[in-house]
Amino acid sequence: MAECTQDAFLSRVRQAIGHRGEPIPLPDPREIARVIKPGTDVVELFLRRVEESKMQAHRVADEAALADRIGEIAAKVSAQTALVPEEDMPGREQIVSGLKEKGVQLADVNDRDAAFSADMGITGVAGAIAETASIVLISGGPRRRLASLAVPIAVAVVRVDQIVPDLLDWAAAQAGQPPAYQVLVSGPSKTADIELVLVIGVHGPREQHVIVVG
C-alpha cells in the first residue's frame, strides 16, 4: 500500500509538476477574431468593464493621489485595520503612511490569520486584462494571496502599463514556467447556489476596488 503522508503527497505533486511537457503553442492572432480592435483605449475599456463587472473602478494620476484615494475608501467603509503586504506595488510607503494618519491599524503581514480579521486588504497585481475586466494575482515571496481573497474589502492597485487588451495578449507575455498560484479575478465574490439567489461576499471580498495609476 502506498505511503499516505503529507510529505509523500507533496512529493508526488512536485514530481508531476516537473513533467508538464512543452507549452501549447498559441494560435496566430491573424487567424482568429480579436474582440478588442487595434487603436482601442484599453485603459478606458478596462475601467468601464470593471464597473460592468460590479467592481468599483478608480483612476488616479500618481502615487500621492493613489494614497489619498485609498484613505478615502478606508474612511468610507469605516476600516479600522488594513493588511498591506510588503510587495512591490506603486506608492506602498505613501499608502501605509496615509492609513496610519487616518488611525487605521496595519495588520502583521506575517500573521496567517491577519486577513481573516482585517477590514481591508491592499495589493498590487501581476497584470490586468481589458477584455474580461480581470486582475491577475499571484503569490510567493512577499505577496500574500489572502490579502486579496479573505478580506471583506479588497483594493487592487494597477499600473496603466500592466493592462493588456485580451487573454491572448496576457498569455503571449508569459515566459518560463507559470507560478504555483495564479488567479484571475473578474468581480467581487458571489454565489447563487442557494435557491438561485445571488449573494455577494460569501466566499471572499464583498467589495473589490480597482485603482488604475497613471
C-alpha beads as a LAMMPS data file, in Angstrom:
LAMMPS data file: protein, C-alpha beads

214 atoms
213 bonds

1 atom types
1 bond types

-500.0 500.0 xlo xhi
-500.0 500.0 ylo yhi
-500.0 500.0 zlo zhi

Masses

1 110.0

Atoms # bond

1 1 1 0.000 0.000 0.000
2 1 1 1.381 3.412 -0.959
3 1 1 2.541 5.672 1.848
4 1 1 -0.180 8.229 2.687
5 1 1 1.583 11.109 4.419
6 1 1 1.639 14.815 3.657
7 1 1 5.295 14.635 2.612
8 1 1 4.601 11.712 0.282
9 1 1 1.633 13.510 -1.271
10 1 1 3.599 16.728 -1.853
11 1 1 6.459 14.721 -3.305
12 1 1 4.119 13.218 -5.925
13 1 1 2.747 16.676 -6.739
14 1 1 6.261 18.119 -7.214
15 1 1 7.203 15.187 -9.421
16 1 1 4.114 15.659 -11.587
17 1 1 4.695 19.409 -11.925
18 1 1 8.252 18.710 -13.065
19 1 1 6.954 16.819 -16.112
20 1 1 4.495 19.275 -17.613
21 1 1 5.787 18.891 -21.137
22 1 1 6.230 21.610 -23.713
23 1 1 3.912 24.660 -23.619
24 1 1 0.972 24.518 -26.020
25 1 1 1.565 26.983 -28.890
26 1 1 -0.827 29.919 -29.084
27 1 1 -2.935 30.458 -32.194
28 1 1 -1.766 33.036 -34.709
29 1 1 -3.632 36.278 -33.840
30 1 1 -4.100 36.921 -37.564
31 1 1 -6.172 33.739 -37.884
32 1 1 -8.681 34.457 -35.119
33 1 1 -11.261 37.141 -34.406
34 1 1 -9.924 39.605 -31.874
35 1 1 -12.573 41.129 -29.622
36 1 1 -10.500 44.228 -28.838
37 1 1 -9.743 46.073 -32.056
38 1 1 -6.423 47.893 -32.698
39 1 1 -6.482 51.511 -31.559
40 1 1 -8.865 50.875 -28.656
41 1 1 -8.112 52.791 -25.464
42 1 1 -7.573 49.701 -23.338
43 1 1 -7.331 51.665 -20.085
44 1 1 -10.752 53.263 -20.521
45 1 1 -12.181 49.955 -21.729
46 1 1 -10.758 48.158 -18.704
47 1 1 -12.234 50.730 -16.303
48 1 1 -15.633 50.526 -17.977
49 1 1 -15.728 46.752 -17.852
50 1 1 -14.564 46.755 -14.238
51 1 1 -17.694 48.753 -13.401
52 1 1 -19.848 46.424 -15.520
53 1 1 -18.444 43.504 -13.509
54 1 1 -19.771 45.076 -10.272
55 1 1 -16.321 46.093 -9.078
56 1 1 -15.540 49.708 -8.202
57 1 1 -13.183 51.421 -10.627
58 1 1 -10.943 54.368 -9.802
59 1 1 -8.284 56.208 -11.774
60 1 1 -5.670 58.460 -10.220
61 1 1 -2.835 60.463 -11.687
62 1 1 0.053 59.473 -9.419
63 1 1 1.113 57.732 -6.220
64 1 1 0.199 60.648 -3.970
65 1 1 -3.343 60.637 -5.368
66 1 1 -3.384 56.846 -5.007
67 1 1 -2.647 57.064 -1.277
68 1 1 -5.359 59.714 -0.881
69 1 1 -7.933 57.571 -2.704
70 1 1 -7.154 54.530 -0.563
71 1 1 -7.545 56.689 2.521
72 1 1 -10.952 57.789 1.218
73 1 1 -12.007 54.178 0.658
74 1 1 -10.850 53.235 4.173
75 1 1 -12.886 56.092 5.646
76 1 1 -15.962 55.216 3.576
77 1 1 -16.006 51.596 4.777
78 1 1 -15.003 52.593 8.341
79 1 1 -11.914 50.372 8.208
80 1 1 -10.090 50.008 11.496
81 1 1 -7.422 47.587 10.271
82 1 1 -5.733 47.025 6.911
83 1 1 -3.402 44.383 5.536
84 1 1 -0.756 45.757 3.161
85 1 1 1.759 43.071 2.094
86 1 1 5.395 44.098 1.685
87 1 1 5.239 43.541 -2.061
88 1 1 6.309 45.812 -4.868
89 1 1 3.271 47.998 -5.528
90 1 1 3.025 51.658 -6.542
91 1 1 3.189 54.087 -3.624
92 1 1 3.270 51.480 -0.864
93 1 1 5.084 53.724 1.626
94 1 1 2.665 56.595 0.978
95 1 1 -0.297 54.229 1.322
96 1 1 0.935 52.939 4.675
97 1 1 1.707 56.443 5.927
98 1 1 -1.698 57.745 4.825
99 1 1 -3.561 54.918 6.533
100 1 1 -1.675 55.457 9.777
101 1 1 -2.509 59.162 9.683
102 1 1 -6.187 58.224 9.490
103 1 1 -5.849 55.963 12.514
104 1 1 -6.052 52.692 10.564
105 1 1 -4.040 49.963 12.248
106 1 1 -1.719 47.934 9.994
107 1 1 -2.063 44.174 10.395
108 1 1 1.010 41.950 10.761
109 1 1 1.790 40.704 7.228
110 1 1 3.422 37.557 8.662
111 1 1 0.337 36.569 10.645
112 1 1 -1.504 33.925 8.612
113 1 1 -4.775 34.797 10.312
114 1 1 -4.470 38.564 9.723
115 1 1 -6.523 38.537 6.513
116 1 1 -9.469 36.988 8.344
117 1 1 -9.630 39.815 10.873
118 1 1 -8.501 42.826 8.804
119 1 1 -11.206 45.140 7.467
120 1 1 -9.464 45.623 4.120
121 1 1 -6.517 44.384 2.095
122 1 1 -4.431 46.334 -0.421
123 1 1 -2.306 44.567 -3.023
124 1 1 -0.598 45.047 -6.329
125 1 1 -1.350 42.868 -9.348
126 1 1 0.671 40.857 -11.841
127 1 1 -1.391 42.224 -14.713
128 1 1 -4.833 43.283 -15.889
129 1 1 -6.953 42.285 -18.885
130 1 1 -9.346 44.746 -20.501
131 1 1 -11.479 42.192 -22.390
132 1 1 -12.613 40.388 -19.238
133 1 1 -12.071 43.146 -16.639
134 1 1 -9.668 40.779 -14.894
135 1 1 -6.900 41.477 -12.416
136 1 1 -4.188 38.834 -12.210
137 1 1 -2.981 37.852 -8.753
138 1 1 -0.071 35.577 -7.913
139 1 1 1.515 34.541 -4.644
140 1 1 5.025 33.845 -3.453
141 1 1 7.716 35.891 -1.727
142 1 1 6.248 38.976 -0.044
143 1 1 2.873 38.566 -1.766
144 1 1 0.006 37.342 0.394
145 1 1 -2.865 35.725 -1.511
146 1 1 -5.246 36.024 1.454
147 1 1 -4.747 39.806 1.490
148 1 1 -6.894 39.905 -1.647
149 1 1 -9.108 36.844 -1.189
150 1 1 -10.084 36.644 2.500
151 1 1 -10.676 40.287 3.417
152 1 1 -14.172 41.839 3.145
153 1 1 -12.860 44.886 1.231
154 1 1 -10.120 44.262 -1.358
155 1 1 -8.204 47.024 -3.150
156 1 1 -6.069 46.179 -6.182
157 1 1 -3.527 48.688 -7.488
158 1 1 -2.921 48.536 -11.251
159 1 1 -0.347 50.493 -13.278
160 1 1 -1.548 51.589 -16.717
161 1 1 1.310 49.676 -18.358
162 1 1 0.037 46.430 -16.814
163 1 1 -3.229 46.491 -18.780
164 1 1 -3.354 44.375 -21.953
165 1 1 -6.250 44.103 -24.442
166 1 1 -7.237 40.448 -24.062
167 1 1 -6.355 36.997 -22.762
168 1 1 -4.239 36.171 -25.798
169 1 1 -2.027 39.179 -25.105
170 1 1 -1.696 38.125 -21.479
171 1 1 -0.793 34.554 -22.419
172 1 1 1.742 35.708 -25.023
173 1 1 3.515 37.829 -22.412
174 1 1 4.116 34.885 -20.084
175 1 1 7.620 33.453 -20.102
176 1 1 9.018 30.324 -18.490
177 1 1 7.148 28.116 -16.058
178 1 1 3.950 29.609 -14.612
179 1 1 3.822 30.448 -10.898
180 1 1 2.489 27.872 -8.452
181 1 1 -0.560 30.054 -7.834
182 1 1 -2.253 32.409 -10.248
183 1 1 -5.852 33.601 -10.282
184 1 1 -7.817 35.974 -12.496
185 1 1 -10.358 38.000 -10.514
186 1 1 -13.208 39.476 -12.540
187 1 1 -15.607 40.684 -9.856
188 1 1 -16.453 40.537 -6.161
189 1 1 -17.065 37.165 -4.533
190 1 1 -20.570 35.916 -5.307
191 1 1 -22.679 32.792 -5.426
192 1 1 -26.204 31.771 -6.395
193 1 1 -26.011 28.210 -5.080
194 1 1 -28.832 28.672 -2.581
195 1 1 -32.251 28.939 -4.254
196 1 1 -30.605 30.727 -7.203
197 1 1 -30.447 33.932 -5.145
198 1 1 -27.313 35.959 -5.890
199 1 1 -25.375 36.710 -2.712
200 1 1 -22.255 38.914 -2.685
201 1 1 -19.253 38.315 -0.437
202 1 1 -19.874 34.734 0.685
203 1 1 -16.515 33.231 -0.273
204 1 1 -14.363 36.360 -0.335
205 1 1 -14.474 40.157 -0.666
206 1 1 -17.910 41.729 -0.863
207 1 1 -16.291 44.835 -2.385
208 1 1 -13.489 44.785 -4.939
209 1 1 -11.895 48.154 -5.705
210 1 1 -9.555 48.506 -8.678
211 1 1 -7.388 51.629 -8.790
212 1 1 -5.520 52.418 -12.006
213 1 1 -2.481 54.631 -11.507
214 1 1 -1.293 56.851 -14.338

Bonds

1 1 1 2
2 1 2 3
3 1 3 4
4 1 4 5
5 1 5 6
6 1 6 7
7 1 7 8
8 1 8 9
9 1 9 10
10 1 10 11
11 1 11 12
12 1 12 13
13 1 13 14
14 1 14 15
15 1 15 16
16 1 16 17
17 1 17 18
18 1 18 19
19 1 19 20
20 1 20 21
21 1 21 22
22 1 22 23
23 1 23 24
24 1 24 25
25 1 25 26
26 1 26 27
27 1 27 28
28 1 28 29
29 1 29 30
30 1 30 31
31 1 31 32
32 1 32 33
33 1 33 34
34 1 34 35
35 1 35 36
36 1 36 37
37 1 37 38
38 1 38 39
39 1 39 40
40 1 40 41
41 1 41 42
42 1 42 43
43 1 43 44
44 1 44 45
45 1 45 46
46 1 46 47
47 1 47 48
48 1 48 49
49 1 49 50
50 1 50 51
51 1 51 52
52 1 52 53
53 1 53 54
54 1 54 55
55 1 55 56
56 1 56 57
57 1 57 58
58 1 58 59
59 1 59 60
60 1 60 61
61 1 61 62
62 1 62 63
63 1 63 64
64 1 64 65
65 1 65 66
66 1 66 67
67 1 67 68
68 1 68 69
69 1 69 70
70 1 70 71
71 1 71 72
72 1 72 73
73 1 73 74
74 1 74 75
75 1 75 76
76 1 76 77
77 1 77 78
78 1 78 79
79 1 79 80
80 1 80 81
81 1 81 82
82 1 82 83
83 1 83 84
84 1 84 85
85 1 85 86
86 1 86 87
87 1 87 88
88 1 88 89
89 1 89 90
90 1 90 91
91 1 91 92
92 1 92 93
93 1 93 94
94 1 94 95
95 1 95 96
96 1 96 97
97 1 97 98
98 1 98 99
99 1 99 100
100 1 100 101
101 1 101 102
102 1 102 103
103 1 103 104
104 1 104 105
105 1 105 106
106 1 106 107
107 1 107 108
108 1 108 109
109 1 109 110
110 1 110 111
111 1 111 112
112 1 112 113
113 1 113 114
114 1 114 115
115 1 115 116
116 1 116 117
117 1 117 118
118 1 118 119
119 1 119 120
120 1 120 121
121 1 121 122
122 1 122 123
123 1 123 124
124 1 124 125
125 1 125 126
126 1 126 127
127 1 127 128
128 1 128 129
129 1 129 130
130 1 130 131
131 1 131 132
132 1 132 133
133 1 133 134
134 1 134 135
135 1 135 136
136 1 136 137
137 1 137 138
138 1 138 139
139 1 139 140
140 1 140 141
141 1 141 142
142 1 142 143
143 1 143 144
144 1 144 145
145 1 145 146
146 1 146 147
147 1 147 148
148 1 148 149
149 1 149 150
150 1 150 151
151 1 151 152
152 1 152 153
153 1 153 154
154 1 154 155
155 1 155 156
156 1 156 157
157 1 157 158
158 1 158 159
159 1 159 160
160 1 160 161
161 1 161 162
162 1 162 163
163 1 163 164
164 1 164 165
165 1 165 166
166 1 166 167
167 1 167 168
168 1 168 169
169 1 169 170
170 1 170 171
171 1 171 172
172 1 172 173
173 1 173 174
174 1 174 175
175 1 175 176
176 1 176 177
177 1 177 178
178 1 178 179
179 1 179 180
180 1 180 181
181 1 181 182
182 1 182 183
183 1 183 184
184 1 184 185
185 1 185 186
186 1 186 187
187 1 187 188
188 1 188 189
189 1 189 190
190 1 190 191
191 1 191 192
192 1 192 193
193 1 193 194
194 1 194 195
195 1 195 196
196 1 196 197
197 1 197 198
198 1 198 199
199 1 199 200
200 1 200 201
201 1 201 202
202 1 202 203
203 1 203 204
204 1 204 205
205 1 205 206
206 1 206 207
207 1 207 208
208 1 208 209
209 1 209 210
210 1 210 211
211 1 211 212
212 1 212 213
213 1 213 214
